[in-house]
Amino acid sequence: MSLERALSPLPPDSNGKRIPSLEKNYTEVFRVPPSPTNLEPAARERLLRDNVEPMLMREINHRGLSTPEGGYSSKLLAWLEVI
């Protein structure tokens, strides 16, 4: 049995579309001062369930990290809101 680990920054906008420029430069968000959240908890939950989880599944399949027979396990390590 082979075990592979991968970390994938997947920044969606508030409509659930990926933001490629932020994917490539995600470390930049750690260089700006914090600001108040922009999403209500229910909206954050919907974004995660309806957009981020399917986005992650597509990314895992695209990168060949899972097969129909093999399966995978995922964990959300961090949630950052960029305004």
Number of C-alpha atoms within 10 A of each C-alpha: 3 4 6 7 8 9 9 12 16 19 22 20 14 15 8 15 13 16 12 13 9 16 14 12 10 13 10 9 14 9 7 8 6 12 9 8 11 12 12 8 10 9 12 15 13 12 18 17 12 12 18 20 15 12 18 15 14 12 15 17 14 10 9 9 16 16 10 7 6 9 9 14 6 12 6 10 8 6 9 10 16 15 11
